[in-house]
Amino acid sequence: MGERDWLPATLDAIAGQRFRNFSVVICVNQPDSWWDDPEHAAICHDNQHLIDLLRSESRFPIDIMDRSSRGSGWQGKQAGVGWARKTVMDHCALKAEATDIILSLDADTLFAEAYFDSVARVLSNLPDAMALAVPYYHRVPADPRAARAILRYEIYMRYYLLNLRRIGSPYAFTALGSAMAVPVWAYRKVGGMTPRLSGEDFYFLQKLRKAGRLISWCGEKVHPAARFSSRVFFGTGPAMIRGANGDWDSYPVYPFGLFDEIAEGYGRFPELFHRFVDTPVTRFLREQAREEDPFALLRINFREPESFIRACHEKFDGLRILQYLKQNRLRFPQSDEQNLMEWLETFYSSDAGYRCFSPRDLGGIAVTMLPDPEHFSFTESSIETLDCLRNFLEREEEKYRRSSLLL
C-alpha cells in the first residue's frame, strides 16, 4: 500500500537470493472507498503505479493480487494489513505443497542473499516446527527523530522478549509480519490466519505456538524499514509517530518484578490441578473470566497434570500476559529508565561491568560501557548510547533465539 518508493529495494533483495525455488505473491491493496476520498486518493494512484511496476518485473514471476483497482479494493470491514496478509497466505496455501514454506514479507523489508536459503534449511531440518519468528534488526535512519524513536521501540521489544525468556514463557517471541515463516501444513492445521486490522502477526504466531513448536533462529536477519507510518493501527510505524511526540504509554518498559509475578504464577500451575491457588496471576484471571475458579473447567477437561499445565498456559497466553502487565504497571512508580537500569543491574552487572558491543565488532570485543544508570535518559542520552544499548540487548536475545533450535 503506497510503497512505490520502498518496494524496488525489496524486489532487488528477492532477485538476489541464492535459493531460487520460490514463487512470489504480492497483494497491492487499499479500501475501495478511498478512490472517492480526496485524503486517500493519492495512495490509490500510487498503488496503480505499483501494479505497473510489478507487471514489468522480469527477474522472477509475480502473482499479483489486485485489491487496489477501482472496484477491486476492500469492502466494508474487510480491510487492513491483516486481510492483505491473510489473502496472500491463503492463496499460497491453496496452490502449494504441504511441505512448502510460506515466508511473509512487507514491501519495505531488506535481507541478504542467503535469507531464503537459511529459512528453508532451518525449517527442513526441524520438520515438527510450526513456525519461525525470524531475527530482525532495524537500521538506524539518518533522521535523528526517527532514529531515537526506532531505537526506543526496539529496546522495548527486546526487553520484553528477554524477560519472557527469562521466566520461561511459551510466548517468548517477537511477532513481525515482515519476519515470519510457516510451513504450509502448519498453516492449514491451524485454519490459516485470522484477519485483523492490525496485530494479525501476533495472533497468528500465538495460535501456531499453542498448536506446537515455534522457533526463533535462523542464520540471517531481516531489516524492516524504520519509518513513521500510520497505515496500521499499531506496530512499528504508529509507535514511532506517537513516541516521537513523547507518548510511549503503549510501549513502556515494564518493571521486571511484574514478570517475576508471572513466573510465580507459572510455578503454581501444578497446584491449580488440585485446587484454586491465590496468586496475582490467578486473581487476574478470575477477574477476567468473572468466575470464582476459572480453572474448574480445565480440571474436568484435562485429567493429567501435564495436559492441565499446558491448558493453563493456553489460558494465560501472550495476550493475557500483555494485559496483566498493562493492568498492574502503575503499582510500580518508577520511570521507564529506572525500570530498565534496575533490570540491567540485577541480571547483567558484574565486577567488570556489563558491556555493549558495536554491530561492526564481529570479534566480540567490548568497545564501550552501557550507560551510567544515574544519567541515562531515552530523550536526552545520545543516539549512539541508545544504539549501543540496543545492540547489547540484541546480542543477549540472540543467545536465547539460538536455544530455540534445541528445545
N, C-alpha and C positions, 0 to 999 in steps of 0.2 A: 504494500500500500504506500504509494508515493515514494518509491525507493529508487528513482532514476539516478540519483547521484551516488547511491551506495551499491546497488545490485551489480554493476560491471565488475567490481573488485571481487565479489563473491563468485561470480561466474568464472573469473580468472582462476580463483582458488580451486574450483571444481575441475576446470580444464587441466590444471596442473597435477592432478592426482596420479600417483603411480599405479594405484589399483584402478583397473579400467572396467570391471564387470559391474556396471551400475546403470540405473535408469534415473532420470531427473523428472520430477513432477513439481510444478510451481503454480500456486494459486495467487492470482492477481485479483484483489478484492476491495470492495467498499459497499456500503449500503446503497441501494439503487436510488433512494430518495435524495442522495447527495447531488445528483445531476441537476436537480431543481433548487438547490440550496447554494446561493452565492458564496457562502462562507467556505463550502467544501468543494465547489465545482473544479477548482484548480487541481485537486487530488484526482478527480475523475479523469481529467485530461492527461495528467501525468501518468496515470495507470495505462491509458491507451498508448502512450509512448513506450511504456514498459513492455506492453504486449508486442509492439512492433520490434522492439529490441530483441525480445526472446525469439520471435519468429525468424530473425536474421542470424541467430546464433548457429554457427556451422561446426563448432568443435565437438559437439555431442548433441544428440536429440533431446528435445524437451517436450514433455506432455504438458500443455498449458491448460489450466483450469480457469476459465474466464468467469469470474464473479464480479466483473467491473463494467463491462459494456452496458449501455443503456438497455434495461430490460433483463439483464443477467445478474445484477447485483443482489446483495442480501435483501430479504424482505422481512419486515416486522422485527421480531425478537431474534431472528436468525442472522446474527451479525457478530463481528468482532474476531479477534485473533483465534479464539477458541474454535469457532466454526470453521475458520480457514484451515487451521491445523488438522481438525477432525476430517474435513473434506478431503484433504490431501492424503492423510494416513488411511482413511477408509478406502480410497481409490487404490492406494498401494497394496493394501491387504487383500483386495479382491483379485488383483492381477498377478500377485507374487506367489512364489512357492512358500511353504510353511517355514522352511529353514532360511529364507531370505531375511534381510535386516532392513528395517525402516529407520533411516537416520534423519533426524529432524534438524533443520537449519532455519535461521531467519535470513532475510535478504541483505543484512549488513554484517554477516559473520565471516571472519577470516580464519584460515587454518593452513598448516603446512602441507607439503605434497604427500606426506606419509599418513595423513589423518584417516582417510577411508580404510587404508590397509590396516592401520592399528586397531580401529574399531572392529573390523571383520575378523582379525586374528584373535582378539580377546574373546569375542562372543563365540567364535567357533571352538576355542579351547575350553570354554565354560558353558556347555550346552544346556545346563539347567538354569542359567541366569535369565531372569525375566526382563531385565533392562540394564542399561549402562547410563549412569549420570556422569557425563564427560567432564574432566577437569577444565577449568576456564581461567582466563587471565585478561583483564581489561588493560589495554594500552593507555597510558596517560595522555590525554589530549593536550594540545598546546594552550588552549584557553584556560587560564588559572581557575576561573569559576567552575568550569566543567571538571577540571582535574580534581579540585578539592571535593566536589560532590561525588564523583565516582569512587574516589579512594575511601571516603567516609562510608559509602554504601557497601563497598566490597569488604571493608573491615567489619562492618555489621554482619554481613553474610558469613564470613569466615569465623568470626567469634561465635556466632550462633551454631554453626556446624561443629566446631571444635568442642563446644560444651555438650552438644547432643552425643557426640562420640565419647566424650569423657564419661558420661553416665550410662553408656551402653544402650542408647535408644535405638530401636529398629528403624527410626525415621531420620537417621543422621545422613541426609543427602541434601544437596542443593539442586533445586529444580529450575533449570533454564531451558526454555523451549528451543534455543539455538544450540543446546549441548546435551542431547539425549538420543539414545538409540534403543530400539526394541526389536527382538525377533518377531517375525510375522505370526508364528504360532502363539507367542505370548500375547500379542495384541488381540488376536482372535479369542484367546482363552478368557480374557477379562472383559470381553464385549466391546473392545475399542475404547476410544476416547469420549468422554462426556463433554459436550460443548459448553463453554462458558465464555462470558465476555472477556475475562482475563483470569489468570491463575490456572488455566487449564493444564499447564505443565506440572504444577504442584499436585493437583488432584489426580492426574494421570499416573505420576510416579508413585504416589501414595497407594493407589489402587493396585498397581503392579507389585509394590512391596508387600502388601497384605496377601497377595497370591503366591509369593515366593521370593527368591533371592534377587537382590539388586546390588550391582557392583558399581564402584565409583572410580575406577582407574583404567586408563589406557596410556600408551606411551606418548600421546600427543595432547595438546590443549587446543581449545577454540578461543578466539579473541572476538567476543561480541563488541559491537560499537559502543563507545561511551559517549552518549549524546543526550541532549534534552529532547524529550519526545512525549507528547500527550495522546498518542494514538491508542493507548490501552489505559485501563483504569488504575492498575498498579503494576509494579515491576520496576525495572531499571530506569527507564525514561521518566516516568512520573516521580519516582523517588528523587531523582536528580533535580527536577524542577522544584519540588517542594523543599528539598534540602538546601538548594542554593538560595532559597528565600527564608532560610532559618527554621524550617519545620521538619524535624526529624521524629515527630511523635509516633509515626507508624513504624519506624525502624530504629528503636532505641537499643542501647547496649544494656541488655537486661542484667540485673545483679546475678552473679553466678550462684548465690545462695538459693535462688528460685530453681535452678537446675538441680541443686542438691536436694531440694524438697521433692522434685520429680523422681530422683534416684531413690529416695526413701520410699516413695510410693511404689516404685518398681519392686523394691525389696520386700514389700508386704503383700505382693500379689499371691504368694503361696498360702498365706494365712487367710486371704479372702476366699479361698476354695472351701473353707470350713465355716466362716462367719464374717460378718462385716467388721472391718477394722477402721478405726477413726484416724485418718491422716489428712493433711492438707489436700492431697490429690483426691482421695475418696470423698471428702466433703465437697470438693468442687464438682465431681461427677454426680454426686447426689443432688446438688443444686441444678446442674444442667439437665438431668433426667427427671427432676421433680419426683423422685422416688425415695422412699426410706432406705431401701437397699437396692441400688442399681445393678448389683451383681447377682441377685437372686435367680434371674432367668439364666444367666451364664452357668450357674451351678447345676441347673436342671439339664441344660443342653450339652454340657461338657463334663463328662463323668471322670475323666483322667486329669490329674494335676497339670500335666504338660500342655494339653489342649486348652485347659481353662486359662492358664497363664497367657498363652498365645491370644486367646479371646480377649483377655484384659488389655493387652497391648493394642489390639484392634479397636477396642472401645476407647481407650485413651490414646488416640492416634496423633499424627502430626498436626492436624488442625486443632485438636483439643489441647495439645501442648502449647501451641501459639496462643490460644485463648486463655489458658491458665497463666501464662507469662504476662499477657496484657492486663488481665484482671487483677493480678497481685503485684504488679510492678511498683505501684505507689506506696506499698508498705515499706519500701526502701528509699529513703530520701536522697541518696547520693546522685551526683551528676553522671552522665554517660562516661565522661573522662575518668571520674573516680572509680566507677564500676570496672572499666577496662584496666586501669592501672592496678587495682586491687587483685584482679584476676591474674594479671601477669606476675605480680609479686608473689602470689600464692602458689602458682603452678609452674612458673618458668624462671624464678630467681635462683641464683646460686652464688657461691663465693666469687666466681668470676663475673657475675652479672649475666643477664640474658642479652643475647646479641641479635643483630639484624643483618640481613645479607642483601647484597646488591644483585639484581637479576642478571647482571653481566658477569658476576663472580661465579663461574661454573666450578671452580675448585673448592668451593665451600669455605672460603677464608672469611672470617668476620671482618667487616670493613667499618662498622660503626656501631655504637651502642644504641639501644632502644631509648625512647625519650625519657627524660627525667620526670618521674611521676608528679613532682611538685609543680612542674611548669608546662605539662602537656595540655594542649587545647586543640580541639578539632577546628576551631575558627582562627586561632592565632598561630599555632605551630606551622612551620613551613611545609610546603607541598612535598619537599624532599623527606621530611620527617614522617609524614603520612605514608608516603610511598615505601619508606624503609619498614614501617610497621606492617603495612600490607604484605610486603614480601616475606617478612618473618612469619606471619600467620599462614601465608600460602605454603611456605616450607613445612610448617608443622602440620598443616592439613594434608599435605602430600603423603606424609608418613601413614596417616590413618587411611587415606584412599588406597594406598598400596595394599594395606592389610585386608581390604575387602575382597581381594582375589583369593585369600586363604580361608575365609570364613565358611 
